[in-house]
Amino acid sequence: MQVFRGIPARATHSTVLTIGNFDGVHRGHRALLAKLTGLAKQAGLPAAVMTFEPNPREFFAPQSAPARLASLREKLQLLAECGVDQAYVCAFNTHFAALTADEFIERIVSGLGVRHLMIGDDFRFGKGRTGDFALLQQAGREHGFGVESMETLVHEGERVSSSAVREALDAGDLEHAERLLGRPYCIAGRVIHGEKLGRRLGYATANIQLKRLKAPLSGIFVVTVDGIADRPLEGVASLGVRPTVSSSGLPTLEVYIFDYQGDLYRAHLRVNFLHKLRDEAKFDSLEALTAQIARDVSDAKAHHAALRVQMAD
């Protein structure tokens, strides 16, 4: 997938385009992208996505904006896996936020050569969110591009949305989040140096860099890890502020991978969250923390074993 920063002043080719934040790339997003790529293939044109960095809600209200489900790199990887050919990442700043709806339309017509546009049924655009589906239809008639909206996907009786995924993660219901996403929730990042406390306690962990303002979940989790071997490796992860050993309040993702001894520093890993074991807790001593880690490892291994049996049946 080709990735472009911003929109060119003048398009060199036409596109079949969709626009949105696509946070988490959940089942609803995937259904829209499947239709997009199908239309693009029929037309012999690239399937293109226009998205924003930062998320507009982070720009307007950074302190109250919801936790991101995916970093920009994670989102782009997920879009590529859905068959998207081109991604246009637009810097959402004061200038972009001030574009009128008509100016926004001119950007996608002249810069992206839109031949057909697919949007979600709740898509709004332009200063004050004045642009809507009817305005896009009118612009399509004037500029010669098709416009189609897709209703919000309902899966197993539930409306699929990024907000619903966040609520499931915040509640610790990883299985529910997986149903909405169509895959386990994951966080990807580079392994960075930590304080080596886990190694001293007998459980060496990989510390994953978190490139987000806040995490959408916290606690101790059963996980698998991609990016090390030709198959996912089993493990247990802690995501939180580590109240026993730190007072910084900064979230940290640490993963203990079962029966693995190699050096992972600077490796880029994807951690798949399968099940929540418990909330974070503050312990009175490192001895009490170590004992709890041993129980967490045992519980996670038991859960992995049960999953293997379930998959074999």
N, C-alpha and C positions, 0 to 999 in steps of 0.2 A: 504494500500500500504506500502510495506517495503522500507525504505530509507537507503542507504549505502553511507558512505563517502569514496570515492575512489573505486578502482577496486581491488578485491582480487588477490593474486599472482597466485592462481590456482582455477578454477571454480569447484564447487561441483555439478553443474547441468547445463544443456544446457538452452539457452534462445532464444526467438525471439526478436530481438533487433532493436532499432532505436537510432540515435545519433543526437543531435542538441541543440541549445539554447532554443527553444520553448518559446521565450519571448511573453507573452500575451496569448498563447495557442489559436490562432485565428481559423477561419474556415478551413484554409489550414492545420494547425497542427491537428485539430480534424479529418479531413478526413484521414490523414495518420495514426493517432492513432486508428481510427476505423478499418482500414485495418490490422494494427499490431495486435490488440487484437483478430480480427477474425482469423488470421493465427495462433496465439498462441493457441487459443481454439482448432482449428483443430489438431494442433500438440501435444496438451496436455502439453504445456510448458508455463512458465511465460512470459508475455509481459513486456519487460524491456526497460527503457529509460536511456541513458547515456547523462548527461548534465554537464554544466560547471559553476563554481563559482570562481571568477567573470566571467562575459561575456568576451570572448577574446578581444573584442574591448575596454572594460574598462581596461584590463590589458595593452594593447599596447599603448593606447592613452586616459587616464582617463579624461583629460580636454575636449576632443572633442567627446567622446563617446556619442551616443544618449541616451536620457532618457529611463530608463527601463519602460516597460509596467507593469511588475510584479516583486515583490521581490521574493527571493528564496522560502519563505514559501508560498506565493500566487501561484507561479508556481507549486510547489509540490501538493498543494490542487487541482488545476485545472487538473493536470495530473491524480490524483487519481479519480476525478470525471469522467474522460474519460475511466476508467477501467484499467489503468496501474497497474501491479502487483508489479513491482520493479523499483526503481529509483536509479541510481548510480551517485552521485554528485562528480565530479572530480575537485580538486583544480587546477585552471588554473594559473600556476606560471612559473617561469623561466625554471624549469626542464621540466615541461609538454610541454611548448612551443618549447623546443629544440628537442622533439622526432621526429625522421624521420617518414616518412609515413609507412615504413616497421615496425618500432618499435611500432607505433600506432596500426597497424593491429595485431601484436603479442600480444599486451595487450588485445584486445577484444577477440582474439581466446583462449588464455590461461586463462585469468581472468574471462571472461564472458561466455565462452563456446557457442559462437554464432552458432546457427543452421541455422538461416535465418536473414538477415540484410535488413532493409528497410531504405532508405535515401531520402531526397529531391533532386531534380534534380540539385541544385546548391551547393551540399555539397563538401567541400574541407577539407583536413586534413593534418597533418604533418608539419614539419618545412618548412616555405616558401610556405605553402599550395600546396605542390607538389602532394599530393594524390588526386585521383579522382575516378569516377565510374569505369573506365576501370581497374585501379589498384585493386580495390576491387573485380571485377569480376575474375581477374587473381588469387587473393588470395583465393577466394571462391573455385575455381577449385582445388587449391593446398591443401586447408585445409578442404574441404568438407562442405562448407556452401553456401546457396543460397543468392543471392544479387538481390535486386529489387529497382528501383528508382521510385519516384512518381512525376509527373509533377506538377508545381505550379497550385494551384486551381484558376479558374476564376469564380467569382460570380457576376451575373448580369452585365457581360461584363467587369469586373475589376479584375486585378490580385491581389490576396489576399496576403499581406505580413505584417510583423511587421512594416516596414517603412511606408506603406500606412495607417496603424492604427495610427501611431504617427502623420502623416501629418493631418489626420482628427481631432485628439484631439487638436493639436496645433492650428488648424483653428477654434476650438470651435464647430465643427460639430459632436455632440455626436450621432446623429441619423445615420450618415454615418459610424462612428466607430462601432456602434452596428451591422450594416449590415455586416461589415467585420469580426467582432468577433463572430457573431452568438449569442450574449448576450450583455447586457449593459456593458460598461467599468466599472471596479470596482477597489477599493483600500481597502485592509484589513489591520487592525493593532490593537494594544492594545490602550485602552483609558488611556491617561496619564494626570497628573495635568497640567493645564495651568495657566494663570494669573488671571482667574476668571473675566475678563473684561465683557464678554458676560452676566454673571449673574448680574453684576452691571447695565448693560444697559437694563436688562429685557428679555434677550434672552440667557439663559444658554446653552452652547454648550459642546459637547463631543469633546475633542482634540485627534485626532488619530495620533499615532506615525508613522512617515514616514521613513521607512528603505530603502532609496534610495538616490543616489547622487543628483538627480534632478527629478522633476515631469514632466510628459509629457503634462500637461494641467494646466491652471490657470484661475481663475475667480470665479464667483458665479453661483451655479448650483442647479437645481432641482434633488433631490436624493431620493432613498429609502435606508433603513438600515436593514441589516440582523444581527441576533445574539442576539436580545433582546427578541422578542416574537416569536410565532409560525408562524408569517407572516411578510413580510417586512413592516417597519414603514416608513411613509412619512416624508420628511424633506427638508431642504435647506442647502447647504454647501458652505463654502468659502475655496478655495485652493489658497494660494499665500503668499506673503511676508508681508501683512498687513501694507501698507505704512502709514496709518493714525496713527497707534499706535506703530510701531516698525521700527527701522533702522538697524536691524540685517541682513536683506536680506535673511534670512532662510525661506524656504517654510513651511507653517503650514496648516494642514487640520482641520477645525472646522465644526462641524455639529450641526445644531439646529433641533431637532426632535419634530415635532408638538405634543402638548398635552401629553408630557412625563415628569414625575417629578422624576423618580428613580435615584439612584446613579449608574453610569456606570463605575466608576474608576476600571481599570485593566480588564474590559471586552474586549473580542476580537470581533470586529465588521467588517462587510463588507459593504462598502459604494458603492452603484450602481449609477453611473452618467447617468441621463436620458436626460437632456437638459441644455444648457448654457443660463443663463439669461443676463449676462453682464460681462465685464472685471472688474478687480480690479480698484479702483480709490482712490485717496487721498483726504480726506475731511478736511475742515478748522477747524472743531470742532467735539467733541464727539456728540453734539446735531445733527449736520448734518449727521454724521455716523449712529446714532440711527434712524433717520427719513428714511434713505435709507434702513436700515435693515428691517424696517417695510414694506416698499414697496416691498423688495425682498421676504419677507415672504408671503405677499399678492399675489404676482405674482406666486410664487411657488405653493401656495395652489390652485390658479386658474388653473395652468397647471396640477396638480394632478387630479383635478376634471374633466378636459377635457379628461385626459387619462382614467379615470374610465368610462366615458360615451362612449369613443371609444371602450374600451374592452367589454362593455355590448352590443354593437350593433352587 
